[in-house]
Amino acid sequence: MTDESHPPAARDRGTLLKPKLSPTEKGARFFFLVCAISALGQMLLIMVFLFTEAGRLFVSLDGEKGVSLGEFFLSQDWYPTYPSPSYGALALVAGSLSVTLLSILLAGPLGVGLAIYLSSMAGRRSREWLKPAIELLASIPSVVLGFVGMVAIAPFLQNALGLPSGLNILNASLFLAVMATPTVASLGEDALSAVPQSVQDASYALGATHWETIWKVILPASLSGLSTAVILGLGRALGETIVVLMVAGGAAQIPLSLFDSARPLTSTLAAEMGETAIGSAHYHALFALGAVLFVLTLAFNLLAHYLGKYWRRKA
């Protein structure tokens, strides 16, 4: 007799949804679970270590008075090696944000334009050589780009514009844009190519031109992926070290123009961490800078996630 509360179709469906795993499949699933937990655990340990070491800057240790949060975040005086040291991070944060935002203003439109061309306009032969060339651009070592910026672009800017120095945020932003463009273009092309062909065919059937289909159908449908691509490119630029260390100028000041020198957070960490006494206030101040950089990077990634969800709901 058949149980009416659990018809055969439902029982069969439950069996299909929960197949019995072989010992090998169970072992593989357990292995991947351990890998996932291990990765999460490592991230949590890094966070605990980073914020623990950073927090020691703000408490009194070994008779030394801790730095106040107001002094650290609101002062622009970064003089950690002076007899009366000052640990103000405002100028360093401003330097990081200035070169990063300027670079993404350059890389965003260029990367999205390349993505549109590759996904909707380029022929098969053009795509075959252009896409690998863009991806190859991402593999150029950053120290090579920094060297080019120092010996070629900096003197050119100095002579052409009559500047006291060619090492400034404009120079740094140009090379950060070069490094971020492949990220934006590659992820953007994936987002644009994910728009169903049936949606595009429906647009053509209604009489829209190729450009109208791109502008009014493909772009709105892929805004989620495009916004994520741009912000991830921004995060790529924010975390870059060698280029900004070599071509941003190294002056710990708030830049007021494109031609001012700056000293971003990453270049400060790279330049000073190797020569700092472990356990000193300077040592903990550098960890505090690292914590600020971590929070900024996390904020950009969360923004990318939020914008992706927002545009998916709007689509």
FIFIVO-596944 format. One line per field, with one value per residue (C-alpha): residue number from 1; residue in three letters; x, y, z. Coordinates in nm, 2 decimals, decimal comma. Layout:
<recs>
num = [NUM  ...]
residuo = [ala  ...]
xx = [X  ...]
yy = [Y  ...]
zz = [Z  ...]
</recs>
This chain:
<recs>
num = [1  2  3  4  5  6  7  8  9  10  11  12  13  14  15  16  17  18  19  20  21  22  23  24  25  26  27  28  29  30  31  32  33  34  35  36  37  38  39  40  41  42  43  44  45  46  47  48  49  50  51  52  53  54  55  56  57  58  59  60  61  62  63  64  65  66  67  68  69  70  71  72  73  74  75  76  77  78  79  80  81  82  83  84  85  86  87  88  89  90  91  92  93  94  95  96  97  98  99  100  101  102  103  104  105  106  107  108  109  110  111  112  113  114  115  116  117  118  119  120  121  122  123  124  125  126  127  128  129  130  131  132  133  134  135  136  137  138  139  140  141  142  143  144  145  146  147  148  149  150  151  152  153  154  155  156  157  158  159  160  161  162  163  164  165  166  167  168  169  170  171  172  173  174  175  176  177  178  179  180  181  182  183  184  185  186  187  188  189  190  191  192  193  194  195  196  197  198  199  200  201  202  203  204  205  206  207  208  209  210  211  212  213  214  215  216  217  218  219  220  221  222  223  224  225  226  227  228  229  230  231  232  233  234  235  236  237  238  239  240  241  242  243  244  245  246  247  248  249  250  251  252  253  254  255  256  257  258  259  260  261  262  263  264  265  266  267  268  269  270  271  272  273  274  275  276  277  278  279  280  281  282  283  284  285  286  287  288  289  290  291  292  293  294  295  296  297  298  299  300  301  302  303  304  305  306  307  308  309  310  311  312  313  314  315]
residuo = [met  thr  asp  glu  ser  his  pro  pro  ala  ala  arg  asp  arg  gly  thr  leu  leu  lys  pro  lys  leu  ser  pro  thr  glu  lys  gly  ala  arg  phe  phe  phe  leu  val  cys  ala  ile  ser  ala  leu  gly  gln  met  leu  leu  ile  met  val  phe  leu  phe  thr  glu  ala  gly  arg  leu  phe  val  ser  leu  asp  gly  glu  lys  gly  val  ser  leu  gly  glu  phe  phe  leu  ser  gln  asp  trp  tyr  pro  thr  tyr  pro  ser  pro  ser  tyr  gly  ala  leu  ala  leu  val  ala  gly  ser  leu  ser  val  thr  leu  leu  ser  ile  leu  leu  ala  gly  pro  leu  gly  val  gly  leu  ala  ile  tyr  leu  ser  ser  met  ala  gly  arg  arg  ser  arg  glu  trp  leu  lys  pro  ala  ile  glu  leu  leu  ala  ser  ile  pro  ser  val  val  leu  gly  phe  val  gly  met  val  ala  ile  ala  pro  phe  leu  gln  asn  ala  leu  gly  leu  pro  ser  gly  leu  asn  ile  leu  asn  ala  ser  leu  phe  leu  ala  val  met  ala  thr  pro  thr  val  ala  ser  leu  gly  glu  asp  ala  leu  ser  ala  val  pro  gln  ser  val  gln  asp  ala  ser  tyr  ala  leu  gly  ala  thr  his  trp  glu  thr  ile  trp  lys  val  ile  leu  pro  ala  ser  leu  ser  gly  leu  ser  thr  ala  val  ile  leu  gly  leu  gly  arg  ala  leu  gly  glu  thr  ile  val  val  leu  met  val  ala  gly  gly  ala  ala  gln  ile  pro  leu  ser  leu  phe  asp  ser  ala  arg  pro  leu  thr  ser  thr  leu  ala  ala  glu  met  gly  glu  thr  ala  ile  gly  ser  ala  his  tyr  his  ala  leu  phe  ala  leu  gly  ala  val  leu  phe  val  leu  thr  leu  ala  phe  asn  leu  leu  ala  his  tyr  leu  gly  lys  tyr  trp  arg  arg  lys  ala]
xx = [0,00  0,13  0,18  -0,03  0,17  0,49  0,41  0,67  0,77  0,86  1,05  1,24  1,32  1,46  1,68  1,81  1,88  2,08  2,27  2,48  2,85  3,12  3,41  3,63  3,38  3,33  3,71  3,73  3,45  3,62  3,95  3,79  3,61  3,93  4,09  3,81  3,82  4,20  4,19  3,93  4,14  4,45  4,27  4,13  4,48  4,63  4,36  4,41  4,78  4,75  4,50  4,67  5,01  4,84  4,64  4,96  5,04  4,74  4,81  5,09  5,38  5,71  5,65  5,58  5,25  5,03  4,93  4,57  4,33  4,28  4,65  4,69  4,40  4,38  4,74  4,94  5,28  5,46  5,80  5,86  6,23  6,25  6,35  5,98  5,82  5,48  5,26  5,00  4,86  4,63  4,88  4,96  4,59  4,53  4,82  4,69  4,34  4,45  4,67  4,41  4,11  4,29  4,42  4,07  3,93  4,18  4,15  3,78  3,66  3,95  3,89  3,52  3,57  3,81  3,56  3,28  3,50  3,62  3,27  3,06  3,26  3,59  3,61  3,74  4,09  4,12  4,00  4,25  4,55  4,41  4,28  4,61  4,79  4,58  4,63  5,00  5,00  4,90  5,21  5,46  5,65  5,56  5,93  5,97  5,69  5,83  6,17  6,01  5,83  6,15  6,38  6,15  5,81  5,93  6,19  5,94  5,68  5,93  6,06  5,73  5,53  5,81  5,77  6,02  6,00  5,83  5,78  5,42  5,07  5,01  5,30  5,21  4,84  4,93  5,12  4,86  4,60  4,81  4,82  4,44  4,32  4,37  4,16  3,88  3,89  3,90  3,63  3,42  3,44  3,32  3,02  2,93  2,96  2,73  2,43  2,21  2,22  1,84  1,82  2,04  1,84  1,52  1,66  1,76  1,42  1,26  1,46  1,75  2,09  2,40  2,51  2,17  2,17  2,50  2,41  2,05  2,05  2,39  2,53  2,23  2,21  2,58  2,61  2,65  2,96  3,10  3,07  3,24  3,52  3,59  3,60  3,82  4,05  4,05  4,15  4,43  4,56  4,52  4,74  5,02  5,35  5,66  5,53  5,41  5,73  5,94  5,74  5,50  5,77  5,78  5,67  5,44  5,20  4,84  4,86  4,67  4,73  4,82  5,18  5,24  5,44  5,28  5,36  5,09  5,04  5,20  5,52  5,56  5,53  5,77  6,03  6,03  5,93  6,27  6,46  6,23  6,31  6,06  5,83  5,90  5,63  5,73  5,69  5,34  5,26  5,34  5,11  4,84  4,90  4,86  4,53  4,41  4,50  4,33  4,01  4,02  4,06  3,79  3,56  3,62  3,54  3,22  3,13  3,18  2,96  2,69  2,69  2,68  2,37  2,21  2,24  2,13  1,81  1,76  1,81]
yy = [0,00  0,35  0,61  0,91  1,15  1,06  0,98  0,78  1,09  1,28  0,98  0,94  1,31  1,30  1,01  1,20  1,52  1,32  1,05  0,81  0,91  0,66  0,66  0,84  1,11  1,15  1,18  1,44  1,64  1,62  1,74  2,04  2,12  2,12  2,34  2,59  2,60  2,63  2,93  3,10  3,02  3,16  3,48  3,52  3,46  3,73  3,97  3,89  3,94  4,26  4,43  4,31  4,46  4,78  4,82  4,83  5,18  5,32  5,19  5,27  5,02  5,01  5,35  5,51  5,69  5,55  5,75  5,88  5,79  6,15  6,21  5,91  5,97  6,35  6,46  6,47  6,48  6,14  6,17  5,84  5,87  6,22  6,26  6,36  6,12  6,19  5,92  6,10  5,89  6,15  6,25  5,88  5,79  6,09  5,99  5,64  5,76  6,03  5,80  5,52  5,73  5,91  5,58  5,43  5,74  5,65  5,28  5,25  5,40  5,25  4,90  4,91  5,04  4,75  4,51  4,64  4,62  4,26  4,13  4,31  4,47  4,29  4,03  3,68  3,76  4,09  3,92  3,64  3,88  4,17  3,98  3,79  4,12  4,28  3,98  3,99  4,35  4,23  4,01  4,29  4,31  4,62  4,70  4,73  4,97  5,17  5,18  5,32  5,58  5,69  5,71  5,80  5,94  6,15  6,35  6,39  6,54  6,76  6,91  6,93  7,08  7,28  7,09  7,08  6,70  6,44  6,21  6,29  6,15  6,19  5,98  5,71  5,72  5,66  5,34  5,22  5,27  5,06  4,78  4,81  4,82  4,45  4,36  4,59  4,48  4,10  4,10  4,35  4,14  3,83  4,03  4,16  3,82  3,67  3,87  3,60  3,61  3,59  3,92  4,08  3,91  4,05  4,40  4,36  4,22  4,54  4,75  4,86  4,92  4,74  5,05  5,10  4,73  4,77  5,10  5,03  4,65  4,49  4,76  4,79  4,41  4,38  4,68  4,44  4,27  4,60  4,78  4,49  4,49  4,86  4,84  4,53  4,72  5,00  4,75  4,63  4,99  5,05  4,75  4,82  4,89  4,91  5,15  5,41  5,37  5,45  5,72  5,89  6,11  5,99  6,32  6,26  6,54  6,59  6,64  6,94  6,90  6,64  6,74  6,72  6,43  6,18  5,89  5,62  5,37  5,08  5,26  5,37  5,01  4,89  5,16  5,15  4,81  4,65  4,91  4,93  4,78  4,51  4,61  4,99  5,25  5,29  4,92  4,92  5,24  5,06  4,78  5,04  5,17  4,81  4,78  5,10  4,96  4,63  4,81  5,02  4,72  4,53  4,83  4,84  4,47  4,50  4,79  4,58  4,30  4,55  4,72  4,38  4,28  4,62  4,62  4,25  4,35  4,65  4,44]
zz = [0,00  -0,09  0,18  0,06  0,28  0,10  -0,27  -0,47  -0,67  -0,35  -0,21  -0,54  -0,55  -0,20  -0,29  -0,59  -0,39  -0,13  -0,31  -0,11  -0,12  -0,17  0,08  -0,17  -0,22  0,16  0,20  -0,08  0,08  0,42  0,27  0,10  0,42  0,61  0,34  0,37  0,75  0,74  0,50  0,72  1,03  0,88  0,79  1,15  1,30  1,07  1,18  1,55  1,52  1,31  1,54  1,86  1,75  1,62  1,95  2,15  2,00  2,19  2,54  2,78  2,76  2,95  3,09  2,75  2,70  2,43  2,12  2,12  1,85  1,77  1,72  1,50  1,27  1,27  1,27  0,95  1,12  1,06  1,23  1,40  1,44  1,59  1,96  2,02  1,77  1,61  1,46  1,25  0,97  0,81  0,54  0,46  0,43  0,21  -0,01  -0,06  -0,14  -0,38  -0,60  -0,58  -0,67  -0,95  -1,09  -1,10  -1,27  -1,55  -1,54  -1,49  -1,82  -2,01  -1,87  -1,93  -2,28  -2,35  -2,20  -2,43  -2,73  -2,66  -2,58  -2,84  -3,11  -3,17  -3,44  -3,36  -3,49  -3,30  -2,98  -3,02  -2,99  -2,79  -2,49  -2,43  -2,47  -2,20  -1,97  -2,04  -1,92  -1,57  -1,56  -1,59  -1,26  -1,07  -1,01  -1,39  -1,41  -1,12  -1,29  -1,61  -1,41  -1,24  -1,54  -1,82  -1,71  -1,42  -1,62  -1,90  -1,67  -1,50  -1,82  -2,01  -1,73  -1,55  -1,23  -0,94  -0,95  -1,17  -0,88  -0,78  -0,75  -1,12  -1,22  -0,96  -1,07  -1,43  -1,35  -1,10  -1,38  -1,61  -1,34  -1,26  -1,62  -1,70  -1,38  -1,48  -1,85  -1,78  -1,51  -1,71  -2,02  -1,83  -1,69  -2,04  -2,20  -1,94  -2,08  -2,26  -2,64  -2,64  -2,47  -2,73  -3,01  -2,87  -2,88  -3,24  -3,32  -3,18  -3,43  -3,20  -3,36  -3,24  -3,04  -2,89  -2,78  -2,61  -2,44  -2,34  -2,30  -2,24  -2,01  -1,78  -1,76  -1,66  -1,42  -1,13  -1,27  -1,41  -1,08  -0,90  -1,16  -1,12  -0,74  -0,74  -0,97  -0,72  -0,45  -0,67  -0,70  -0,32  -0,23  -0,47  -0,30  -0,52  -0,79  -0,53  -0,33  -0,64  -0,82  -0,57  -0,43  -0,07  0,10  0,40  0,32  0,21  -0,17  -0,28  -0,66  -0,91  -0,91  -0,53  -0,39  -0,16  0,06  0,06  0,34  0,14  0,06  0,42  0,54  0,28  0,35  0,73  0,85  0,78  0,99  1,29  1,63  1,72  2,00  1,97  1,93  1,57  1,51  1,65  1,46  1,13  1,23  1,30  0,94  0,82  1,01  0,84  0,50  0,59  0,68  0,36  0,15  0,33  0,29  -0,09  -0,12  0,09  -0,14  -0,44  -0,29  -0,20  -0,54  -0,71  -0,51  -0,56  -0,94  -0,95  -0,77  -1,01  -1,32]
</recs>
